[in-house]
Amino acid sequence: MPAPMNHPSTSEMYGRPALETSAGQAWPGLRLERYQLEAMALPAHFHAQHLLILHQGAQPVRSSRRSGSRLEEDVFRAGDAGLYPGGEYGPLAWNGPADVIHVHVDAPALETRARQGLDLAHFALRDRFRFEDGLLNQLGRQLLMAASGQHALGRLYVESLANALSYHLIEHHATYERRIAGTGSSLPAPVLARIDAYLEAAAEQTVTLEILAGLANLSVFHFARRFKHTTGLSPYQYVLGWKIRRAQQLLRAGDLPLASISDALGFASPTHFSAAFKRAVGLSPRQFQRG
């Protein structure tokens, strides 16, 4: 598991704090910030980590970047993205208000994930001044919501989103050379049985991708890919589905109050348990119990 990122915020460069940030949550391998900015010109600068910028504002904004004698210009609209690998960059400017999500991605952690998951001889993230990618924008918005509120299964949810974002960057926005093929093979049945046995024995404990990957003796990144290939579900979806099915059994038995069921299954709170249950089943836990 990559260590939580620790690097200077871009707020000093912008001269204002981020409106929202995940900095206090110590997410592994990435940090997220949201800014609302007026027209601005930035001097040449350096950032050690990869930076993904997701534009959210309804008003188009024209941006330019100079690299030596080369000038890049384009119009950014809501949903557009920019991907800037760690390194030195020339002056940058934009001509109007911008509402942006910054996703700072730990460069060594991303390369480690790529090499562990795909066994690569070479890896490099692409520099893309402006492009469109609906999935990256969706993941960025989900991470933003996760930064401002607790989710039913907390850390596992954030890890799943971060893993999906990293995999998408590696698969679609990087150049690399594989040493071997066949990284999408299925997990053997005994591994899935170990995972189910762990969930059964430790239902009330916090589940992380690191724990699940350890049961398969795989890296986190490699495990998540092979798990999705095997089950058709992300680890988060699988664990949540397991907990909802177990909750249905406990509700049918009718012996435990909702708060006790929530605690026994490791949900963040009874409120998160009820919301997750209703999304999955279509009924609140009490309605299901009465039915």
PASEBA-1860 file (N, C-alpha, C; in nm, 3 decimals):
! residues 291
1> MPAPMNHP> 0.084/-0.119/0.000/0.000/0.000/0.000/0.088/0.124/0.000 ~ 0.071/0.217/-0.098/0.153/0.338/-0.097/0.128/0.420/0.029 ~ 0.231/0.489/0.073/0.217/0.576/0.190/0.135/0.698/0.153 ~ 0.063/0.759/0.250/-0.010/0.882/0.222/0.083/0.989/0.169 ~ 0.032/1.070/0.075/0.113/1.172/0.013/0.141/1.285/0.110 ~ 0.258/1.347/0.095/0.294/1.461/0.178/0.372/1.559/0.090 ~ 0.303/1.655/0.030/0.370/1.752/-0.057/0.300/1.886/-0.046 ~ 0.367/1.995/-0.084/0.308/2.128/-0.069/0.178/2.142/-0.149
9> STSEMYGR> 0.086/2.217/-0.093/-0.040/2.243/-0.160/-0.021/2.348/-0.268 ~ -0.108/2.345/-0.369/-0.106/2.448/-0.473/-0.171/2.577/-0.424 ~ -0.226/2.576/-0.303/-0.294/2.695/-0.253/-0.199/2.815/-0.243 ~ -0.072/2.791/-0.214/0.024/2.901/-0.208/0.042/2.964/-0.345 ~ 0.045/2.882/-0.448/0.061/2.934/-0.583/-0.062/3.015/-0.625 ~ -0.181/2.971/-0.584/-0.303/3.042/-0.618/-0.331/3.158/-0.524 ~ -0.267/3.160/-0.407/-0.289/3.267/-0.312/-0.419/3.255/-0.236 ~ -0.470/3.132/-0.223/-0.596/3.110/-0.150/-0.604/2.962/-0.111
17> PALETSAG> -0.677/2.932/-0.005/-0.692/2.792/0.034/-0.790/2.718/-0.057 ~ -0.779/2.588/-0.059/-0.874/2.506/-0.134/-1.011/2.513/-0.069 ~ -1.118/2.514/-0.150/-1.253/2.512/-0.096/-1.284/2.379/-0.029 ~ -1.234/2.272/-0.087/-1.250/2.137/-0.031/-1.119/2.064/-0.051 ~ -1.084/1.975/0.042/-0.960/1.900/0.030/-0.970/1.768/0.106 ~ -0.893/1.671/0.060/-0.884/1.543/0.129/-0.759/1.537/0.216 ~ -0.688/1.649/0.230/-0.557/1.648/0.297/-0.565/1.589/0.437 ~ -0.670/1.616/0.512/-0.680/1.567/0.648/-0.714/1.420/0.659
25> QAWPGLRL> -0.744/1.355/0.546/-0.786/1.215/0.549/-0.675/1.118/0.511 ~ -0.559/1.170/0.471/-0.442/1.085/0.443/-0.475/0.971/0.347 ~ -0.535/1.005/0.233/-0.564/0.902/0.133/-0.434/0.846/0.077 ~ -0.425/0.716/0.056/-0.300/0.658/0.005/-0.281/0.687/-0.144 ~ -0.171/0.752/-0.177/-0.133/0.769/-0.317/-0.193/0.886/-0.389 ~ -0.285/0.960/-0.329/-0.339/1.077/-0.398/-0.397/1.176/-0.297 ~ -0.409/1.299/-0.343/-0.476/1.404/-0.266/-0.563/1.484/-0.361 ~ -0.678/1.524/-0.312/-0.775/1.596/-0.396/-0.804/1.732/-0.336
33> ERYQLEAM> -0.815/1.835/-0.423/-0.849/1.970/-0.382/-0.944/2.031/-0.485 ~ -1.029/2.122/-0.439/-1.117/2.194/-0.531/-1.093/2.344/-0.513 ~ -1.082/2.415/-0.626/-1.059/2.559/-0.625/-1.159/2.629/-0.716 ~ -1.195/2.750/-0.679/-1.265/2.842/-0.768/-1.174/2.962/-0.787 ~ -1.137/2.989/-0.913/-1.033/3.087/-0.943/-1.084/3.189/-1.043 ~ -1.034/3.312/-1.034/-1.060/3.411/-1.137/-0.952/3.399/-1.244 ~ -0.961/3.483/-1.348/-0.857/3.486/-1.451/-0.722/3.507/-1.383 ~ -0.620/3.435/-1.431/-0.492/3.437/-1.359/-0.380/3.399/-1.454
41> ALPAHFHA> -0.259/3.448/-1.424/-0.138/3.409/-1.495/-0.037/3.359/-1.393 ~ 0.016/3.239/-1.415/0.114/3.179/-1.324/0.250/3.177/-1.391 ~ 0.356/3.201/-1.316/0.491/3.192/-1.374/0.531/3.047/-1.394 ~ 0.650/3.026/-1.451/0.703/2.890/-1.463/0.708/2.826/-1.324 ~ 0.678/2.697/-1.316/0.666/2.632/-1.186/0.704/2.484/-1.198 ~ 0.713/2.420/-1.084/0.751/2.279/-1.076/0.657/2.208/-0.980 ~ 0.612/2.088/-1.018/0.540/2.004/-0.921/0.593/1.860/-0.932 ~ 0.624/1.804/-0.816/0.686/1.671/-0.812/0.586/1.560/-0.845
49> QHLLILHQ> 0.460/1.582/-0.810/0.358/1.479/-0.831/0.284/1.502/-0.963 ~ 0.225/1.396/-1.015/0.139/1.411/-1.131/0.015/1.491/-1.092 ~ -0.035/1.572/-1.185/-0.151/1.656/-1.156/-0.258/1.636/-1.263 ~ -0.374/1.592/-1.220/-0.492/1.581/-1.306/-0.587/1.692/-1.268 ~ -0.622/1.779/-1.364/-0.714/1.890/-1.339/-0.844/1.863/-1.414 ~ -0.955/1.867/-1.343/-1.088/1.839/-1.399/-1.170/1.967/-1.390 ~ -1.210/2.019/-1.504/-1.284/2.146/-1.510/-1.433/2.119/-1.488 ~ -1.493/2.197/-1.395/-1.633/2.178/-1.358/-1.720/2.299/-1.390
57> GAQPVRSS> -1.662/2.414/-1.415/-1.740/2.537/-1.435/-1.822/2.535/-1.562 ~ -1.940/2.597/-1.556/-2.028/2.601/-1.674/-1.975/2.696/-1.781 ~ -1.897/2.795/-1.742/-1.847/2.894/-1.837/-1.716/2.847/-1.899 ~ -1.706/2.840/-2.034/-1.579/2.802/-2.098/-1.469/2.900/-2.062 ~ -1.346/2.850/-2.054/-1.233/2.935/-2.023/-1.118/2.898/-2.117 ~ -1.055/3.001/-2.174/-0.941/2.977/-2.264/-0.813/2.978/-2.182 ~ -0.733/2.875/-2.200/-0.609/2.862/-2.125/-0.492/2.847/-2.222 ~ -0.376/2.893/-2.177/-0.255/2.883/-2.260/-0.138/2.841/-2.173
65> RRSGSRLE> -0.043/2.771/-2.236/0.078/2.728/-2.168/0.196/2.740/-2.263 ~ 0.304/2.798/-2.215/0.423/2.816/-2.299/0.532/2.721/-2.254 ~ 0.592/2.651/-2.351/0.706/2.563/-2.327/0.815/2.602/-2.425 ~ 0.913/2.681/-2.378/1.015/2.734/-2.467/0.951/2.828/-2.568 ~ 0.969/2.799/-2.696/0.908/2.881/-2.801/0.769/2.831/-2.840 ~ 0.726/2.719/-2.782/0.598/2.658/-2.820/0.487/2.711/-2.730 ~ 0.375/2.750/-2.792/0.259/2.798/-2.717/0.140/2.707/-2.744 ~ 0.081/2.653/-2.636/-0.040/2.570/-2.647/-0.158/2.652/-2.597
73> EDVFRAGD> -0.267/2.650/-2.673/-0.389/2.721/-2.634/-0.509/2.632/-2.661 ~ -0.609/2.639/-2.575/-0.732/2.564/-2.598/-0.840/2.618/-2.506 ~ -0.966/2.582/-2.538/-1.080/2.623/-2.458/-1.126/2.504/-2.374 ~ -1.132/2.525/-2.244/-1.174/2.420/-2.150/-1.320/2.442/-2.112 ~ -1.399/2.334/-2.124/-1.541/2.337/-2.086/-1.565/2.237/-1.974 ~ -1.681/2.241/-1.915/-1.714/2.150/-1.806/-1.694/2.005/-1.850 ~ -1.620/1.929/-1.772/-1.592/1.791/-1.804/-1.458/1.770/-1.871 ~ -1.397/1.877/-1.923/-1.265/1.865/-1.984/-1.159/1.844/-1.877
81> AGLYPGGE> -1.046/1.787/-1.918/-0.940/1.755/-1.824/-0.805/1.796/-1.879 ~ -0.710/1.812/-1.790/-0.570/1.830/-1.826/-0.486/1.737/-1.741 ~ -0.386/1.673/-1.800/-0.302/1.577/-1.729/-0.157/1.622/-1.743 ~ -0.093/1.649/-1.629/0.040/1.708/-1.631/0.133/1.626/-1.540 ~ 0.216/1.539/-1.600/0.309/1.459/-1.519/0.402/1.547/-1.438 ~ 0.452/1.492/-1.328/0.543/1.567/-1.244/0.661/1.621/-1.322 ~ 0.701/1.747/-1.295/0.813/1.806/-1.365/0.803/1.957/-1.369 ~ 0.882/2.020/-1.456/0.883/2.165/-1.471/0.791/2.207/-1.584
89> YGPLAWNG> 0.720/2.319/-1.563/0.627/2.371/-1.661/0.646/2.520/-1.679 ~ 0.623/2.565/-1.804/0.637/2.706/-1.835/0.518/2.786/-1.787 ~ 0.516/2.917/-1.815/0.406/3.003/-1.771/0.271/2.952/-1.820 ~ 0.170/2.970/-1.735/0.035/2.922/-1.761/-0.063/3.034/-1.732 ~ -0.169/3.047/-1.814/-0.267/3.154/-1.791/-0.404/3.108/-1.839 ~ -0.510/3.167/-1.781/-0.646/3.146/-1.830/-0.722/3.277/-1.817 ~ -0.825/3.292/-1.900/-0.885/3.425/-1.920/-1.018/3.448/-1.849 ~ -1.061/3.357/-1.761/-1.189/3.376/-1.695/-1.204/3.288/-1.574
97> PADVIHVH> -1.319/3.294/-1.505/-1.341/3.215/-1.384/-1.330/3.065/-1.414 ~ -1.270/2.993/-1.322/-1.251/2.848/-1.337/-1.288/2.778/-1.207 ~ -1.364/2.671/-1.220/-1.399/2.584/-1.107/-1.334/2.449/-1.137 ~ -1.232/2.412/-1.060/-1.151/2.296/-1.096/-1.131/2.202/-0.978 ~ -1.123/2.074/-1.009/-1.082/1.971/-0.914/-0.939/1.933/-0.948 ~ -0.850/1.942/-0.849/-0.711/1.898/-0.865/-0.697/1.760/-0.802 ~ -0.647/1.665/-0.877/-0.614/1.534/-0.823/-0.463/1.519/-0.833 ~ -0.395/1.527/-0.718/-0.250/1.509/-0.713/-0.224/1.359/-0.696
105> VDAPALET> -0.152/1.300/-0.790/-0.127/1.156/-0.789/0.021/1.133/-0.758 ~ 0.050/1.056/-0.655/0.187/1.027/-0.617/0.257/0.953/-0.730 ~ 0.362/1.013/-0.786/0.428/0.957/-0.904/0.492/0.820/-0.877 ~ 0.574/0.804/-0.773/0.631/0.672/-0.748/0.526/0.565/-0.720 ~ 0.419/0.603/-0.648/0.315/0.506/-0.616/0.244/0.459/-0.742 ~ 0.216/0.552/-0.836/0.149/0.513/-0.960/0.236/0.419/-1.041 ~ 0.365/0.449/-1.052/0.453/0.362/-1.128/0.467/0.226/-1.061 ~ 0.473/0.224/-0.929/0.481/0.097/-0.858/0.357/0.012/-0.885
113> RARQGLDL> 0.240/0.076/-0.884/0.117/0.002/-0.915/0.122/-0.055/-1.056 ~ 0.168/0.026/-1.150/0.174/-0.020/-1.288/0.270/-0.138/-1.303 ~ 0.386/-0.129/-1.241/0.485/-0.235/-1.255/0.441/-0.362/-1.183 ~ 0.377/-0.349/-1.067/0.330/-0.467/-0.996/0.213/-0.533/-1.068 ~ 0.122/-0.450/-1.119/0.003/-0.505/-1.181/0.025/-0.556/-1.321 ~ 0.118/-0.495/-1.395/0.135/-0.528/-1.536/0.274/-0.580/-1.569 ~ 0.368/-0.580/-1.473/0.505/-0.627/-1.494/0.565/-0.557/-1.617 ~ 0.597/-0.430/-1.601/0.639/-0.347/-1.713/0.790/-0.331/-1.719
121> AHFALRDR> 0.838/-0.316/-1.843/0.978/-0.280/-1.864/0.995/-0.130/-1.870 ~ 0.889/-0.057/-1.904/0.894/0.090/-1.917/0.757/0.146/-1.883 ~ 0.755/0.264/-1.817/0.629/0.330/-1.786/0.648/0.481/-1.783 ~ 0.556/0.555/-1.845/0.558/0.702/-1.841/0.416/0.753/-1.862 ~ 0.374/0.848/-1.779/0.243/0.909/-1.795/0.249/1.015/-1.906 ~ 0.144/1.024/-1.986/0.141/1.121/-2.095/0.110/1.261/-2.044 ~ 0.167/1.361/-2.111/0.129/1.501/-2.088/0.018/1.535/-2.187 ~ -0.099/1.577/-2.134/-0.212/1.609/-2.220/-0.269/1.743/-2.175
129> FRFEDGLL> -0.253/1.845/-2.258/-0.292/1.980/-2.221/-0.444/1.989/-2.199 ~ -0.522/1.940/-2.294/-0.668/1.935/-2.280/-0.720/1.809/-2.347 ~ -0.810/1.737/-2.280/-0.871/1.618/-2.339/-1.003/1.592/-2.269 ~ -1.080/1.500/-2.323/-1.209/1.461/-2.265/-1.202/1.316/-2.219 ~ -1.248/1.292/-2.098/-1.254/1.156/-2.044/-1.363/1.154/-1.938 ~ -1.479/1.103/-1.975/-1.595/1.104/-1.886/-1.573/1.024/-1.759 ~ -1.500/0.912/-1.768/-1.479/0.830/-1.650/-1.390/0.900/-1.548 ~ -1.282/0.964/-1.594/-1.196/1.037/-1.501/-1.274/1.148/-1.432
137> NQLGRQLL> -1.359/1.217/-1.508/-1.439/1.324/-1.448/-1.535/1.269/-1.343 ~ -1.598/1.155/-1.374/-1.690/1.092/-1.279/-1.616/1.049/-1.152 ~ -1.499/0.987/-1.168/-1.423/0.943/-1.052/-1.377/1.062/-0.968 ~ -1.338/1.171/-1.034/-1.297/1.291/-0.961/-1.411/1.348/-0.879 ~ -1.530/1.351/-0.936/-1.646/1.404/-0.863/-1.684/1.312/-0.746 ~ -1.673/1.180/-0.766/-1.703/1.087/-0.656/-1.601/1.102/-0.544 ~ -1.475/1.121/-0.580/-1.372/1.143/-0.478/-1.396/1.274/-0.404 ~ -1.442/1.376/-0.476/-1.472/1.503/-0.412/-1.583/1.486/-0.308
145> MAASGQHA> -1.687/1.411/-0.344/-1.795/1.385/-0.248/-1.744/1.304/-0.130 ~ -1.654/1.208/-0.156/-1.600/1.127/-0.048/-1.514/1.210/0.046 ~ -1.450/1.315/-0.007/-1.365/1.401/0.076/-1.447/1.484/0.174 ~ -1.572/1.511/0.139/-1.654/1.598/0.222/-1.754/1.523/0.310 ~ -1.754/1.389/0.302/-1.849/1.314/0.384/-1.807/1.170/0.398 ~ -1.853/1.107/0.504/-1.819/0.967/0.532/-1.907/0.876/0.450 ~ -1.850/0.768/0.395/-1.926/0.672/0.317/-1.952/0.547/0.401 ~ -2.046/0.465/0.357/-2.089/0.350/0.435/-1.973/0.261/0.476
153> LGRLYVES> -1.882/0.231/0.383/-1.769/0.145/0.415/-1.637/0.222/0.413 ~ -1.646/0.354/0.422/-1.532/0.441/0.445/-1.412/0.417/0.356 ~ -1.303/0.371/0.417/-1.174/0.363/0.350/-1.178/0.272/0.227 ~ -1.250/0.161/0.234/-1.257/0.070/0.120/-1.317/0.140/-0.002 ~ -1.417/0.226/0.020/-1.479/0.301/-0.090/-1.378/0.393/-0.155 ~ -1.303/0.470/-0.075/-1.203/0.561/-0.130/-1.092/0.483/-0.201 ~ -1.046/0.374/-0.141/-0.942/0.293/-0.203/-0.988/0.239/-0.338 ~ -1.114/0.199/-0.347/-1.167/0.147/-0.473/-1.169/0.255/-0.580
161> LANALSYH> -1.213/0.377/-0.543/-1.212/0.487/-0.639/-1.071/0.522/-0.681 ~ -0.978/0.530/-0.585/-0.839/0.563/-0.617/-0.777/0.457/-0.705 ~ -0.808/0.332/-0.679/-0.754/0.225/-0.760/-0.809/0.230/-0.902 ~ -0.939/0.258/-0.915/-0.999/0.269/-1.049/-0.938/0.385/-1.126 ~ -0.917/0.500/-1.059/-0.856/0.614/-1.126/-0.714/0.583/-1.170 ~ -0.635/0.518/-1.083/-0.497/0.483/-1.117/-0.493/0.386/-1.235 ~ -0.576/0.284/-1.231/-0.579/0.187/-1.339/-0.616/0.253/-1.471 ~ -0.713/0.345/-1.468/-0.755/0.412/-1.591/-0.643/0.500/-1.646
169> LIEHHATY> -0.572/0.570/-1.558/-0.458/0.650/-1.604/-0.352/0.561/-1.667 ~ -0.322/0.449/-1.604/-0.220/0.358/-1.654/-0.261/0.298/-1.788 ~ -0.386/0.256/-1.796/-0.431/0.184/-1.915/-0.455/0.275/-2.034 ~ -0.499/0.399/-2.010/-0.543/0.485/-2.120/-0.464/0.614/-2.137 ~ -0.382/0.651/-2.040/-0.311/0.779/-2.049/-0.163/0.765/-2.014 ~ -0.107/0.650/-2.046/0.035/0.626/-2.021/0.093/0.544/-2.135 ~ 0.223/0.550/-2.148/0.294/0.463/-2.241/0.374/0.363/-2.159 ~ 0.374/0.239/-2.201/0.447/0.137/-2.127/0.474/0.017/-2.217
177> ERRIAGTG> 0.565/-0.066/-2.171/0.601/-0.189/-2.242/0.589/-0.304/-2.144 ~ 0.509/-0.402/-2.178/0.488/-0.516/-2.090/0.599/-0.619/-2.110 ~ 0.636/-0.682/-1.999/0.729/-0.795/-2.007/0.656/-0.925/-2.037 ~ 0.538/-0.942/-1.973/0.463/-1.066/-1.990/0.318/-1.033/-2.017 ~ 0.244/-1.128/-2.070/0.100/-1.112/-2.093/0.026/-1.193/-1.989 ~ -0.107/-1.187/-1.998/-0.189/-1.272/-1.912/-0.216/-1.218/-1.775 ~ -0.209/-1.085/-1.757/-0.231/-1.029/-1.624/-0.379/-1.022/-1.587 ~ -0.468/-1.055/-1.681/-0.610/-1.047/-1.651/-0.669/-1.181/-1.610
185> SSLPAPVL> -0.584/-1.279/-1.571/-0.633/-1.412/-1.539/-0.721/-1.409/-1.414 ~ -0.805/-1.511/-1.402/-0.900/-1.518/-1.292/-0.832/-1.557/-1.162 ~ -0.895/-1.520/-1.052/-0.850/-1.566/-0.920/-0.900/-1.709/-0.899 ~ -0.818/-1.795/-0.840/-0.863/-1.933/-0.814/-0.973/-1.935/-0.707 ~ -1.054/-2.039/-0.712/-1.166/-2.053/-0.618/-1.121/-2.050/-0.472 ~ -1.008/-2.113/-0.435/-0.967/-2.107/-0.294/-0.943/-1.965/-0.243 ~ -0.898/-1.874/-0.330/-0.877/-1.735/-0.289/-1.011/-1.669/-0.257 ~ -1.111/-1.689/-0.344/-1.243/-1.633/-0.317/-1.301/-1.693/-0.189
193> ARIDAYLE> -1.276/-1.820/-0.165/-1.324/-1.884/-0.042/-1.256/-1.821/0.080 ~ -1.126/-1.789/0.069/-1.056/-1.724/0.181/-1.115/-1.586/0.209 ~ -1.150/-1.516/0.103/-1.208/-1.382/0.121/-1.343/-1.392/0.191 ~ -1.427/-1.486/0.147/-1.557/-1.503/0.212/-1.541/-1.545/0.358 ~ -1.443/-1.631/0.384/-1.420/-1.675/0.522/-1.372/-1.558/0.608 ~ -1.290/-1.472/0.551/-1.244/-1.354/0.626/-1.361/-1.262/0.657 ~ -1.446/-1.237/0.558/-1.562/-1.151/0.580/-1.653/-1.210/0.688 ~ -1.665/-1.340/0.688/-1.748/-1.407/0.788/-1.689/-1.391/0.928
201> AAAEQTVT> -1.557/-1.405/0.938/-1.493/-1.404/1.069/-1.470/-1.263/1.122 ~ -1.463/-1.165/1.032/-1.429/-1.028/1.074/-1.528/-0.928/1.017 ~ -1.656/-0.962/1.023/-1.759/-0.879/0.959/-1.762/-0.739/1.016 ~ -1.729/-0.724/1.146/-1.741/-0.592/1.210/-1.618/-0.506/1.190 ~ -1.510/-0.562/1.133/-1.385/-0.488/1.120/-1.380/-0.407/0.990 ~ -1.294/-0.307/0.987/-1.275/-0.227/0.867/-1.204/-0.310/0.761 ~ -1.262/-0.318/0.643/-1.205/-0.394/0.533/-1.128/-0.299/0.443 ~ -1.005/-0.336/0.405/-0.925/-0.256/0.313/-0.881/-0.343/0.196
209> LEILAGLA> -0.845/-0.277/0.088/-0.793/-0.351/-0.027/-0.664/-0.423/0.008 ~ -0.584/-0.364/0.096/-0.457/-0.426/0.136/-0.482/-0.561/0.204 ~ -0.583/-0.566/0.290/-0.615/-0.692/0.357/-0.661/-0.796/0.256 ~ -0.752/-0.758/0.167/-0.805/-0.853/0.069/-0.695/-0.901/-0.026 ~ -0.609/-0.808/-0.071/-0.500/-0.846/-0.160/-0.404/-0.942/-0.090 ~ -0.382/-0.920/0.042/-0.294/-1.010/0.118/-0.349/-1.151/0.122 ~ -0.481/-1.166/0.125/-0.541/-1.300/0.124/-0.515/-1.372/-0.007 ~ -0.488/-1.295/-0.113/-0.459/-1.354/-0.244/-0.310/-1.355/-0.276
217> NLSVFHFA> -0.228/-1.301/-0.183/-0.083/-1.291/-0.205/-0.051/-1.214/-0.333 ~ -0.122/-1.102/-0.352/-0.103/-1.018/-0.470/-0.087/-0.873/-0.427 ~ -0.032/-0.791/-0.517/-0.033/-0.647/-0.493/-0.177/-0.597/-0.498 ~ -0.201/-0.482/-0.435/-0.336/-0.425/-0.432/-0.387/-0.403/-0.574 ~ -0.303/-0.344/-0.658/-0.346/-0.312/-0.794/-0.376/-0.437/-0.875 ~ -0.286/-0.536/-0.868/-0.305/-0.660/-0.943/-0.428/-0.735/-0.891 ~ -0.446/-0.737/-0.760/-0.562/-0.804/-0.702/-0.693/-0.744/-0.752 ~ -0.703/-0.610/-0.750/-0.828/-0.546/-0.790/-0.863/-0.578/-0.934
225> RRFKHTTG> -0.765/-0.581/-1.022/-0.792/-0.614/-1.163/-0.840/-0.758/-1.177 ~ -0.770/-0.850/-1.112/-0.806/-0.991/-1.125/-0.939/-1.021/-1.055 ~ -0.966/-0.953/-0.945/-1.094/-0.972/-0.876/-1.210/-0.930/-0.965 ~ -1.197/-0.813/-1.030/-1.304/-0.765/-1.119/-1.320/-0.860/-1.238 ~ -1.208/-0.910/-1.290/-1.213/-1.005/-1.401/-1.285/-1.133/-1.361 ~ -1.267/-1.175/-1.235/-1.323/-1.302/-1.188/-1.470/-1.291/-1.153 ~ -1.505/-1.185/-1.079/-1.641/-1.176/-1.024/-1.733/-1.080/-1.100 ~ -1.675/-0.993/-1.181/-1.756/-0.891/-1.248/-1.787/-0.773/-1.159
233> LSPYQYVL> -1.734/-0.773/-1.036/-1.757/-0.667/-0.939/-1.625/-0.614/-0.887 ~ -1.625/-0.487/-0.849/-1.508/-0.435/-0.778/-1.508/-0.494/-0.637 ~ -1.393/-0.496/-0.569/-1.392/-0.545/-0.430/-1.491/-0.472/-0.342 ~ -1.504/-0.340/-0.360/-1.599/-0.263/-0.280/-1.742/-0.312/-0.304 ~ -1.781/-0.330/-0.432/-1.917/-0.376/-0.462/-1.941/-0.516/-0.403 ~ -1.839/-0.600/-0.411/-1.853/-0.738/-0.360/-1.872/-0.738/-0.209 ~ -1.787/-0.662/-0.137/-1.796/-0.659/0.009/-1.929/-0.598/0.053 ~ -1.969/-0.489/-0.012/-2.097/-0.427/0.023/-2.212/-0.524/-0.001
241> GWKIRRAQ> -2.210/-0.594/-0.115/-2.315/-0.692/-0.144/-2.319/-0.803/-0.040 ~ -2.201/-0.849/0.002/-2.194/-0.954/0.106/-2.258/-0.904/0.235 ~ -2.226/-0.781/0.274/-2.278/-0.726/0.399/-2.429/-0.704/0.391 ~ -2.479/-0.663/0.275/-2.624/-0.643/0.260/-2.696/-0.777/0.271 ~ -2.640/-0.882/0.210/-2.704/-1.014/0.219/-2.704/-1.064/0.363 ~ -2.594/-1.041/0.435/-2.590/-1.083/0.574/-2.689/-1.001/0.658 ~ -2.702/-0.873/0.627/-2.799/-0.789/0.697/-2.941/-0.841/0.676 ~ -2.972/-0.886/0.555/-3.105/-0.941/0.529/-3.131/-1.064/0.618
249> QLLRAGDL> -3.028/-1.149/0.634/-3.044/-1.266/0.720/-3.071/-1.224/0.865 ~ -2.996/-1.126/0.913/-3.013/-1.080/1.051/-3.149/-1.012/1.071 ~ -3.193/-0.937/0.970/-3.323/-0.870/0.980/-3.436/-0.972/0.980 ~ -3.423/-1.077/0.902/-3.527/-1.181/0.900/-3.536/-1.250/1.037 ~ -3.419/-1.268/1.101/-3.420/-1.332/1.232/-3.494/-1.247/1.334 ~ -3.486/-1.113/1.317/-3.566/-1.021/1.398/-3.522/-1.004/1.541 ~ -3.399/-1.048/1.576/-3.356/-1.044/1.716/-3.274/-0.920/1.751 ~ -3.214/-0.855/1.652/-3.120/-0.746/1.678/-3.176/-0.612/1.633
257> PLASISDA> -3.153/-0.504/1.708/-3.189/-0.369/1.661/-3.098/-0.327/1.546 ~ -3.143/-0.227/1.471/-3.069/-0.183/1.352/-2.928/-0.138/1.389 ~ -2.913/-0.067/1.501/-2.781/-0.018/1.539/-2.686/-0.134/1.563 ~ -2.734/-0.241/1.621/-2.649/-0.357/1.648/-2.608/-0.426/1.518 ~ -2.702/-0.435/1.423/-2.669/-0.495/1.293/-2.566/-0.409/1.221 ~ -2.584/-0.277/1.224/-2.489/-0.186/1.162/-2.349/-0.205/1.219 ~ -2.339/-0.210/1.353/-2.209/-0.229/1.418/-2.150/-0.366/1.385 ~ -2.234/-0.469/1.386/-2.186/-0.605/1.363/-2.129/-0.623/1.223
265> LGFASPTH> -2.177/-0.542/1.129/-2.132/-0.555/0.990/-2.033/-0.447/0.950 ~ -1.990/-0.364/1.044/-1.882/-0.270/1.017/-1.921/-0.149/0.935 ~ -2.048/-0.110/0.936/-2.087/0.012/0.866/-2.045/0.134/0.948 ~ -2.028/0.247/0.880/-1.981/0.368/0.947/-2.077/0.416/1.054 ~ -2.208/0.396/1.031/-2.310/0.438/1.127/-2.442/0.373/1.087 ~ -2.542/0.371/1.176/-2.673/0.318/1.137/-2.734/0.394/1.019 ~ -2.708/0.525/1.011/-2.760/0.603/0.899/-2.700/0.557/0.767 ~ -2.566/0.535/0.765/-2.502/0.486/0.643/-2.551/0.346/0.609
273> FSAAFKRA> -2.570/0.263/0.712/-2.622/0.128/0.688/-2.760/0.134/0.623 ~ -2.850/0.216/0.678/-2.986/0.225/0.624/-2.987/0.275/0.481 ~ -2.903/0.376/0.452/-2.898/0.431/0.316/-2.844/0.328/0.218 ~ -2.737/0.257/0.256/-2.679/0.156/0.167/-2.777/0.041/0.145 ~ -2.846/0.000/0.250/-2.943/-0.109/0.239/-3.057/-0.070/0.144 ~ -3.108/0.051/0.158/-3.220/0.093/0.074/-3.178/0.104/-0.072 ~ -3.054/0.154/-0.099/-3.006/0.161/-0.237/-2.998/0.022/-0.298 ~ -2.955/-0.078/-0.219/-2.934/-0.212/-0.273/-3.064/-0.291/-0.285
281> VGLSPRQF> -3.153/-0.277/-0.187/-3.271/-0.363/-0.178/-3.398/-0.294/-0.227 ~ -3.401/-0.160/-0.218/-3.521/-0.087/-0.257/-3.615/-0.063/-0.142 ~ -3.582/-0.114/-0.025/-3.661/-0.095/0.097/-3.568/-0.053/0.209 ~ -3.619/0.023/0.305/-3.540/0.051/0.424/-3.529/-0.076/0.506 ~ -3.430/-0.085/0.596/-3.420/-0.206/0.680/-3.549/-0.235/0.758 ~ -3.614/-0.131/0.809/-3.738/-0.153/0.885/-3.850/-0.204/0.794 ~ -3.861/-0.148/0.673/-3.962/-0.196/0.579/-3.935/-0.342/0.542 ~ -3.807/-0.374/0.520/-3.772/-0.513/0.487/-3.807/-0.606/0.602
289> QRG> -3.777/-0.562/0.725/-3.805/-0.645/0.842/-3.954/-0.668/0.860 ~ -4.033/-0.562/0.839/-4.178/-0.577/0.851/-4.234/-0.668/0.743 ~ -4.172/-0.660/0.623/-4.223/-0.742/0.511/-4.191/-0.888/0.529
END
